[in-house]
């Protein structure tokens, strides 16, 4: 008898006379599994996803990314996973929405990232009287030349912080859409390309809704990931206070990489190999969100592309040159959580998007990793 653990429900079960390539069924949830070609040990999941068989490579991209993460951690204490996911989104050429209560270092994270990279940084303080021209820029009449000259707004920076984005009106929020999707700005009939690498970090407070304008689904879909920093642990908060006694760490933070190196890392992310089985697995996950009973709106093709690109970036940061299913499962809730809408009746039954996502991840069959791995 061999003790196995179901990859879907997580419950152990016993299987007798297990042979390689044999299809197994969990007695608890009924899920089907195909035993991997390698020997299965006691207590190991019968469905191999391959994360434990990969060997990390000493790549320049992973070295640069981890150096960036370590530098930001000099300012942001005890939030390694959140910083890592932010860098993942940055190298995947996407944008980040930080949604959390005030005072948990959302703005400080953006500032620490900009100082570490050495890119041009601008902050937009969103208020109800903010106009689109205040973000994109406007044409000013020059009496010397008797012509109108375009004066770029704060959006023309390489790293932009839109602080309290939900306090801006929908008209002002919409000024960010073109820049986020196409990395250019249209003003007075002219197109202006933004200097790469362009990265937008938006923050919002989910607690106080007075005087706010919730982001529409079309704009939420433009953000690659949504993160929440949360309160620090006790010891981490003590360490933070000790660092702040004399000087704020952000004032002494050094630049450790350049925009050119970030662009090279972004190009390297696109070279991370994604097997067709992984691509099919991503599409199956997105299709499951569209067909799930509790979801009024599932993931769009943009969600599929976002999940693919983030999986590539996550694998590259970890030092791997190919993606395995565990990469997709690890980042799915950060990439898909803000793109899904629950049915009203599901909310009444106390269902939440994270719970639904967990159900989908536990029911969609995970592709079996070949003996030689998914590498080219």
C-alpha positions, 0 to 999 in steps of 0.5 A, a space after each residue: 500500500 502506498 500513501 498518496 495525497 490528492 492534489 485537489 482536496 489535499 486529503 491523503 488516501 491509500 493506493 495498492 499495487 501502484 504502477 507507473 502511468 496508472 490513472 488514480 481516482 481520489 476516494 474523497 473528491 473523485 478527482 482523477 490523477 495520472 501517476 507520474 513516470 517517476 517513483 512516487 514517495 509516501 505522502 507525495 502528491 500523485 500529480 507532479 507539477 514539476 516545481 520540485 524537479 527544476 534546478 535554478 540557473 544562475 541567470 543575470 536576470 534573476 540576479 538583477 531582480 533579486 538585487 532589486 528586491 533586497 534593496 527595496 527590503 531595506 525600506 519595506 520590512 517583512 513584506 518579501 512576497 509582496 515586493 517580489 510580486 511587485 517586481 514580477 509585475 514590473 518585469 512583466 511590463 504590467 501595472 500594480 494596484 495596491 489596495 490596503 488601509 492607510 499607513 502600511 507603506 503603499 506609497 513608500 514601496 513605489 518610492 523605494 522602487 523608483 530610487 532603486 532603479 534610478 528612473 524618473 519618478 512622479 506622483 499624482 495625488 488624486 483628488 475629486 477636482 483633478 482634471 485629465 489635463 492635470 495628468 497628461 499635460 496641456 498646451 500653453 500659449 507662448 507669447 514669444 513664439 505666438 504658438 501653443 506648446 505642449 507641457 507634459 504632465 506627471 504621467 510622462 515619467 518612467 515610474 508613476 504613482 497614482 495615490 488614492 486613485 479612487 478619489 479621482 473622478 472617472 473622467 480623471 481616472 480614464 486619462 490613465 487608460 491609454 498610457 497603461 494599455 499602449 504606453 502613449 498619450 494622446 493630447 490635442 490630436 498628437 501622440 506622445 510616446 512614454 519613455 520606457 520602462 513605463 510602470 504605474 503603481 496605483 493605491 487605494 483605500 478599500 475601507 473609507 468609501 466616502 467621496 470615492 469613485 470605484 474603479 470600473 471593471 475596464 480599468 481594473 482589467 488594465 492592472 496586471 496584479 492587485 496586491 495588499 501589503 497588510 499590517 507587519 508582524 510584531 517583530 517586523 514592526 519593532 525592527 521598522 521603528 528601530 530603523 526610523 529612530 535616526 533617519 528614514 531608510 528611504 533617504 539613504 537608499 542607493 540606486 542599484 540598477 538602471 532603466 537599460 538593465 530593466 529593459 533587458 530583464 523585460 526582454 529576458 522574461 519574454 524568452 522564458 519557455 512556456 510549453 503548450 500544455 501550460 498554455 492550455 492549462 492557463 486557458 482552461 483556468 480562464 474558461 473555468 472562471 467564465 463558466 463557474 456558477 458563482 461568477 457573473 463575469 469571468 476572465 477575458 483574453 487579457 487575463 489569459 495573457 496576463 497570467 502567461 506573462 506573470 508566470 514567465 516573470 515569476 519563473 525568471 525571477 526564481 532563476 528558471 528558464 521554463 514555466 511549470 503549473 505551480 508558477 501559474 497556481 502561485 500567482 493566479 489569485 493576484 492576477 485574476 482576483 480583481 478581474 472576476 465579479 461575483 453574482 449577487 446571490 453568491 455574495 448572500 451565500 458568503 462566497 468570495 472571489 478567493 474561495 471561488 478561485 481556490 475551487 477552480 484551481 482545485 478542480 481544473 486538471 493540472 498537466 503532468 510534467 514529462 520526465 525531461 521537464 518542460 524545458 526546450 
